[in-house]
Amino acid sequence: MRFRFDGEVSVTKVSREEITKMFRPIQPGLHEIAVQWRGPAKRPEEFGVRFHPLLRTLAQMENDAPNVAAVMKKNNPEGFVLCDAFILSQPQGQACQVYGIFTVDRKALASGAPGAAVIKQDFLVHDQTTDPPEITYYTGLRTPGPHKSIEEFCERFGEPNYGCFWTGKRWRCRDHRYRMDEWLRLPKEPDFRKAVEAAIEIARKQDAAGDHRV
C-alpha cells in the first residue's frame, strides 16, 4: 500500500488487521492512496478499494438519526446551553470517530452548589464502516430511549480513554462531568475555553431573565 502526501511517497506492507490500526496526522494538502499487488498471477482473486469521507457534521448525523437528535442535550435549550466547541477523536485501532459534545447545565449552574456538575460532555460515536453506519449517543440520561449510558461508553473504549476507569464495581467517566472548580481539567486551548465561558455567560443571562424558552 502506497501513501503519497504532496509528493512524499511512503511504501509499506500491511495486513488487513494492521490497516485498521494505521493513522497519519491530518494535514491540509493533497492526499492520494495507491494500492499495488505483488505476488502470484492467480492471486488475489478479488481486490477492491472503498473510500468514504472520514468526518461528517453533527447536523448531517442528526438528520440521519432524528430519534437520537431528540435526546441530545444540545437540542434541549430549556435545560442546557451548547458550547460552541467539541472534541473529535478516533480511538486507536478502531474505525469509528467519537464526537465530544459539551453543554452547560442551566439548573446546575443556577443552583450555585459547590459540587454541582455544571459542564457536561456527552459522546456521539459514528462508524461509517458498518452497515448501516453506526450513530450512537452516550449520555447520563437514565430514561429508556435511543441512547446508551456513559458506563456502556467506558465499557466499550476502556481505561484510560476519555477519563474512563473501573471502580471495581462499575465504570465511571471523569470527562463526562465538570464542576466549576474543575476548570483546569477542561481542554486548555484558548478558543475552547472561550467557547465554554461564553456558554456559561449565556446560561447566566437566561436564568437572570427567567428565560426558559431559548
C-alpha atoms as a printed R data frame, in Angstrom:
    type eleno elety resid chain resno       x       y       z
1   ATOM     1    CA   MET     A     1   0.000   0.000   0.000
2   ATOM     2    CA   ARG     A     2   1.493   3.319  -1.063
3   ATOM     3    CA   PHE     A     3   0.662   6.649   0.571
4   ATOM     4    CA   ARG     A     4   1.559   9.940  -1.075
5   ATOM     5    CA   PHE     A     5   1.185  13.325   0.582
6   ATOM     6    CA   ASP     A     6   2.137  16.360  -1.517
7   ATOM     7    CA   GLY     A     7   4.699  14.337  -3.435
8   ATOM     8    CA   GLU     A     8   6.143  12.489  -0.432
9   ATOM     9    CA   VAL     A     9   5.806   8.750  -1.022
10  ATOM    10    CA   SER     A    10   5.925   6.010   1.587
11  ATOM    11    CA   VAL     A    11   5.519   2.284   0.927
12  ATOM    12    CA   THR     A    12   4.660  -0.331   3.496
13  ATOM    13    CA   LYS     A    13   3.386  -3.887   3.613
14  ATOM    14    CA   VAL     A    14   0.361  -4.179   5.839
15  ATOM    15    CA   SER     A    15  -2.172  -6.829   6.769
16  ATOM    16    CA   ARG     A    16  -5.928  -6.298   6.853
17  ATOM    17    CA   GLU     A    17  -5.802  -6.105  10.666
18  ATOM    18    CA   GLU     A    18  -2.958  -3.592  10.585
19  ATOM    19    CA   ILE     A    19  -4.815  -1.297   8.200
20  ATOM    20    CA   THR     A    20  -7.444  -0.597  10.883
21  ATOM    21    CA   LYS     A    21  -4.689   0.495  13.272
22  ATOM    22    CA   MET     A    22  -2.874   2.832  10.908
23  ATOM    23    CA   PHE     A    23  -3.072   6.577  11.240
24  ATOM    24    CA   ARG     A    24  -1.385   9.705   9.935
25  ATOM    25    CA   PRO     A    25  -1.686  13.221  11.315
26  ATOM    26    CA   ILE     A    26  -4.429  15.078   9.449
27  ATOM    27    CA   GLN     A    27  -2.796  17.784   7.356
28  ATOM    28    CA   PRO     A    28  -4.029  20.157   4.663
29  ATOM    29    CA   GLY     A    29  -2.965  19.266   1.152
30  ATOM    30    CA   LEU     A    30  -3.438  16.603  -1.485
31  ATOM    31    CA   HIS     A    31  -3.675  13.054  -0.170
32  ATOM    32    CA   GLU     A    32  -3.531  10.094  -2.549
33  ATOM    33    CA   ILE     A    33  -3.541   6.365  -1.905
34  ATOM    34    CA   ALA     A    34  -2.346   3.816  -4.445
35  ATOM    35    CA   VAL     A    35  -2.505   0.048  -3.982
36  ATOM    36    CA   GLN     A    36  -0.049  -2.296  -5.659
37  ATOM    37    CA   TRP     A    37  -0.201  -6.101  -5.653
38  ATOM    38    CA   ARG     A    38   2.937  -8.209  -5.869
39  ATOM    39    CA   GLY     A    39   2.529 -11.965  -5.917
40  ATOM    40    CA   PRO     A    40   1.292 -14.956  -7.978
41  ATOM    41    CA   ALA     A    41  -0.771 -14.082 -11.064
42  ATOM    42    CA   LYS     A    42  -3.797 -16.039  -9.793
43  ATOM    43    CA   ARG     A    43  -3.892 -14.195  -6.512
44  ATOM    44    CA   PRO     A    44  -5.566 -12.224  -5.165
45  ATOM    45    CA   GLU     A    45  -8.781 -13.478  -6.748
46  ATOM    46    CA   GLU     A    46 -10.621 -10.313  -5.754
47  ATOM    47    CA   PHE     A    47  -9.314  -6.875  -4.942
48  ATOM    48    CA   GLY     A    48 -11.288  -3.758  -4.106
49  ATOM    49    CA   VAL     A    49 -10.856  -0.361  -2.562
50  ATOM    50    CA   ARG     A    50 -13.564   1.673  -0.827
51  ATOM    51    CA   PHE     A    51 -13.280   5.317   0.115
52  ATOM    52    CA   HIS     A    52 -15.539   7.435   2.299
53  ATOM    53    CA   PRO     A    53 -15.303  10.863   3.926
54  ATOM    54    CA   LEU     A    54 -13.712  10.483   7.337
55  ATOM    55    CA   LEU     A    55 -15.823  13.128   9.034
56  ATOM    56    CA   ARG     A    56 -19.455  14.220   8.978
57  ATOM    57    CA   THR     A    57 -21.084  17.189  10.676
58  ATOM    58    CA   LEU     A    58 -23.351  16.809  13.678
59  ATOM    59    CA   ALA     A    59 -26.192  18.256  11.611
60  ATOM    60    CA   GLN     A    60 -25.776  15.527   8.984
61  ATOM    61    CA   MET     A    61 -25.870  12.783  11.602
62  ATOM    62    CA   GLU     A    62 -28.848  14.338  13.378
63  ATOM    63    CA   ASN     A    63 -30.678  14.386  10.046
64  ATOM    64    CA   ASP     A    64 -29.905  10.679   9.584
65  ATOM    65    CA   ALA     A    65 -30.961   9.797  13.136
66  ATOM    66    CA   PRO     A    66 -33.697  12.234  14.286
67  ATOM    67    CA   ASN     A    67 -34.641   9.948  17.172
68  ATOM    68    CA   VAL     A    68 -31.094  10.317  18.516
69  ATOM    69    CA   ALA     A    69 -31.124  14.072  17.936
70  ATOM    70    CA   ALA     A    70 -34.286  14.332  20.044
71  ATOM    71    CA   VAL     A    71 -32.500  13.176  23.220
72  ATOM    72    CA   MET     A    72 -29.286  15.168  22.805
73  ATOM    73    CA   LYS     A    73 -28.613  17.804  25.455
74  ATOM    74    CA   LYS     A    74 -27.636  20.318  22.782
75  ATOM    75    CA   ASN     A    75 -31.199  20.178  21.470
76  ATOM    76    CA   ASN     A    76 -32.773  20.804  24.880
77  ATOM    77    CA   PRO     A    77 -32.330  24.592  25.288
78  ATOM    78    CA   GLU     A    78 -34.584  24.703  28.357
79  ATOM    79    CA   GLY     A    79 -32.048  22.649  30.261
80  ATOM    80    CA   PHE     A    80 -28.728  23.213  28.527
81  ATOM    81    CA   VAL     A    81 -26.639  25.705  26.559
82  ATOM    82    CA   LEU     A    82 -24.399  24.299  23.849
83  ATOM    83    CA   CYS     A    83 -20.699  25.182  23.974
84  ATOM    84    CA   ASP     A    84 -19.561  26.207  20.504
85  ATOM    85    CA   ALA     A    85 -16.680  23.737  20.538
86  ATOM    86    CA   PHE     A    86 -16.367  19.983  20.549
87  ATOM    87    CA   ILE     A    87 -13.638  17.356  20.535
88  ATOM    88    CA   LEU     A    88 -13.325  14.895  17.680
89  ATOM    89    CA   SER     A    89 -11.167  11.803  18.082
90  ATOM    90    CA   GLN     A    90 -10.606   8.390  16.550
91  ATOM    91    CA   PRO     A    91  -9.706   5.688  19.092
92  ATOM    92    CA   GLN     A    92  -6.569   3.798  18.159
93  ATOM    93    CA   GLY     A    93  -7.283   0.538  16.375
94  ATOM    94    CA   GLN     A    94 -10.932   1.386  15.708
95  ATOM    95    CA   ALA     A    95 -12.729   2.662  12.626
96  ATOM    96    CA   CYS     A    96 -15.205   4.902  14.442
97  ATOM    97    CA   GLN     A    97 -14.997   8.578  15.314
98  ATOM    98    CA   VAL     A    98 -16.024   9.970  18.708
99  ATOM    99    CA   TYR     A    99 -17.549  13.443  18.998
100 ATOM   100    CA   GLY     A   100 -17.313  15.006  22.467
101 ATOM   101    CA   ILE     A   101 -20.210  17.471  22.787
102 ATOM   102    CA   PHE     A   102 -20.038  19.993  25.645
103 ATOM   103    CA   THR     A   103 -23.018  21.761  27.209
104 ATOM   104    CA   VAL     A   104 -23.672  23.902  30.276
105 ATOM   105    CA   ASP     A   105 -26.349  22.551  32.633
106 ATOM   106    CA   ARG     A   106 -28.561  25.569  33.377
107 ATOM   107    CA   LYS     A   107 -30.127  24.073  36.514
108 ATOM   108    CA   ALA     A   108 -26.773  23.038  37.973
109 ATOM   109    CA   LEU     A   109 -25.299  26.474  37.256
110 ATOM   110    CA   ALA     A   110 -28.269  28.300  38.798
111 ATOM   111    CA   SER     A   111 -28.061  26.173  41.945
112 ATOM   112    CA   GLY     A   112 -24.675  27.627  42.854
113 ATOM   113    CA   ALA     A   113 -23.895  24.403  44.699
114 ATOM   114    CA   PRO     A   114 -20.111  23.824  45.030
115 ATOM   115    CA   GLY     A   115 -20.408  20.205  43.925
116 ATOM   116    CA   ALA     A   116 -22.778  20.844  41.013
117 ATOM   117    CA   ALA     A   117 -21.642  19.369  37.680
118 ATOM   118    CA   VAL     A   118 -22.144  22.459  35.545
119 ATOM   119    CA   ILE     A   119 -20.322  21.390  32.381
120 ATOM   120    CA   LYS     A   120 -21.321  18.110  30.741
121 ATOM   121    CA   GLN     A   121 -19.678  16.181  27.945
122 ATOM   122    CA   ASP     A   122 -21.729  13.579  26.092
123 ATOM   123    CA   PHE     A   123 -20.315  11.395  23.329
124 ATOM   124    CA   LEU     A   124 -21.609  10.661  19.837
125 ATOM   125    CA   VAL     A   125 -19.975   7.668  18.134
126 ATOM   126    CA   HIS     A   126 -20.083   7.399  14.356
127 ATOM   127    CA   ASP     A   127 -18.796   4.427  12.368
128 ATOM   128    CA   GLN     A   128 -19.161   4.548   8.584
129 ATOM   129    CA   THR     A   129 -17.668   1.082   8.092
130 ATOM   130    CA   THR     A   130 -20.771  -0.669   9.456
131 ATOM   131    CA   ASP     A   131 -23.949  -1.357   7.503
132 ATOM   132    CA   PRO     A   132 -25.930   0.703   8.267
133 ATOM   133    CA   PRO     A   133 -23.475   3.312   9.596
134 ATOM   134    CA   GLU     A   134 -23.484   3.471  13.391
135 ATOM   135    CA   ILE     A   135 -24.711   6.615  15.162
136 ATOM   136    CA   THR     A   136 -24.760   6.052  18.924
137 ATOM   137    CA   TYR     A   137 -25.280   8.718  21.584
138 ATOM   138    CA   TYR     A   138 -23.845   8.095  25.055
139 ATOM   139    CA   THR     A   139 -25.232  10.234  27.876
140 ATOM   140    CA   GLY     A   140 -26.083  10.226  31.579
141 ATOM   141    CA   LEU     A   141 -29.813  10.252  30.836
142 ATOM   142    CA   ARG     A   142 -31.319   7.317  32.729
143 ATOM   143    CA   THR     A   143 -34.678   7.064  30.962
144 ATOM   144    CA   PRO     A   144 -35.106   4.479  28.173
145 ATOM   145    CA   GLY     A   145 -34.581   5.735  24.640
146 ATOM   146    CA   PRO     A   146 -32.362   5.637  21.538
147 ATOM   147    CA   HIS     A   147 -29.208   6.222  23.552
148 ATOM   148    CA   LYS     A   148 -26.725   4.360  25.739
149 ATOM   149    CA   SER     A   149 -25.209   5.094  29.129
150 ATOM   150    CA   ILE     A   150 -21.837   6.603  29.926
151 ATOM   151    CA   GLU     A   151 -20.997   3.319  31.683
152 ATOM   152    CA   GLU     A   152 -21.538   1.482  28.379
153 ATOM   153    CA   PHE     A   153 -19.320   4.033  26.635
154 ATOM   154    CA   CYS     A   154 -16.470   3.356  29.062
155 ATOM   155    CA   GLU     A   155 -17.005  -0.384  28.826
156 ATOM   156    CA   ARG     A   156 -16.619  -0.071  25.062
157 ATOM   157    CA   PHE     A   157 -13.481   2.099  24.941
158 ATOM   158    CA   GLY     A   158 -11.853   1.168  28.233
159 ATOM   159    CA   GLU     A   159  -9.371   2.745  30.623
160 ATOM   160    CA   PRO     A   160  -7.815   5.332  30.441
161 ATOM   161    CA   ASN     A   161  -9.571   6.623  27.307
162 ATOM   162    CA   TYR     A   162 -11.898   9.602  27.826
163 ATOM   163    CA   GLY     A   163 -11.231   9.587  31.551
164 ATOM   164    CA   CYS     A   164 -12.791   6.139  31.961
165 ATOM   165    CA   PHE     A   165 -11.858   3.981  34.928
166 ATOM   166    CA   TRP     A   166 -13.148   0.856  36.654
167 ATOM   167    CA   THR     A   167 -14.033   1.282  40.343
168 ATOM   168    CA   GLY     A   168 -14.127  -2.454  40.992
169 ATOM   169    CA   LYS     A   169 -17.909  -2.456  40.699
170 ATOM   170    CA   ARG     A   170 -18.768  -0.199  37.766
171 ATOM   171    CA   TRP     A   171 -17.358   2.025  35.054
172 ATOM   172    CA   ARG     A   172 -17.034   5.771  35.718
173 ATOM   173    CA   CYS     A   173 -16.032   8.629  33.409
174 ATOM   174    CA   ARG     A   174 -14.081  11.645  34.690
175 ATOM   175    CA   ASP     A   175 -14.559  13.510  31.407
176 ATOM   176    CA   HIS     A   176 -18.364  13.348  31.456
177 ATOM   177    CA   ARG     A   177 -18.961  15.979  34.163
178 ATOM   178    CA   TYR     A   178 -17.030  19.018  35.368
179 ATOM   179    CA   ARG     A   179 -17.640  21.182  38.426
180 ATOM   180    CA   MET     A   180 -16.825  24.879  38.247
181 ATOM   181    CA   ASP     A   181 -13.768  24.291  40.434
182 ATOM   182    CA   GLU     A   182 -12.525  21.677  37.947
183 ATOM   183    CA   TRP     A   183 -11.943  24.251  35.231
184 ATOM   184    CA   LEU     A   184  -8.296  23.202  34.823
185 ATOM   185    CA   ARG     A   185  -9.365  19.706  33.750
186 ATOM   186    CA   LEU     A   186 -11.037  21.081  30.625
187 ATOM   187    CA   PRO     A   187  -9.096  21.252  27.336
188 ATOM   188    CA   LYS     A   188  -6.588  24.082  27.542
189 ATOM   189    CA   GLU     A   189  -6.918  25.568  24.035
190 ATOM   190    CA   PRO     A   190  -7.860  29.278  24.373
191 ATOM   191    CA   ASP     A   191 -10.666  29.100  21.811
192 ATOM   192    CA   PHE     A   192 -12.167  26.114  23.597
193 ATOM   193    CA   ARG     A   193 -12.063  27.862  26.980
194 ATOM   194    CA   LYS     A   194 -13.655  30.967  25.443
195 ATOM   195    CA   ALA     A   195 -16.476  28.875  23.998
196 ATOM   196    CA   VAL     A   196 -17.221  27.342  27.415
197 ATOM   197    CA   GLU     A   197 -17.064  30.743  29.109
198 ATOM   198    CA   ALA     A   198 -19.464  32.171  26.504
199 ATOM   199    CA   ALA     A   199 -21.951  29.348  27.088
200 ATOM   200    CA   ILE     A   200 -21.796  29.889  30.867
201 ATOM   201    CA   GLU     A   201 -22.459  33.595  30.377
202 ATOM   202    CA   ILE     A   202 -25.447  32.874  28.110
203 ATOM   203    CA   ALA     A   203 -26.865  30.464  30.696
204 ATOM   204    CA   ARG     A   204 -26.482  33.070  33.451
205 ATOM   205    CA   LYS     A   205 -28.229  35.737  31.386
206 ATOM   206    CA   GLN     A   206 -31.067  33.381  30.527
207 ATOM   207    CA   ASP     A   207 -31.517  32.460  34.170
208 ATOM   208    CA   ALA     A   208 -31.471  36.112  35.244
209 ATOM   209    CA   ALA     A   209 -34.112  36.942  32.632
210 ATOM   210    CA   GLY     A   210 -36.259  33.937  33.556
211 ATOM   211    CA   ASP     A   211 -35.899  32.704  30.000
212 ATOM   212    CA   HIS     A   212 -36.893  29.054  29.708
213 ATOM   213    CA   ARG     A   213 -37.774  29.046  26.023
214 ATOM   214    CA   VAL     A   214 -34.492  29.774  24.241
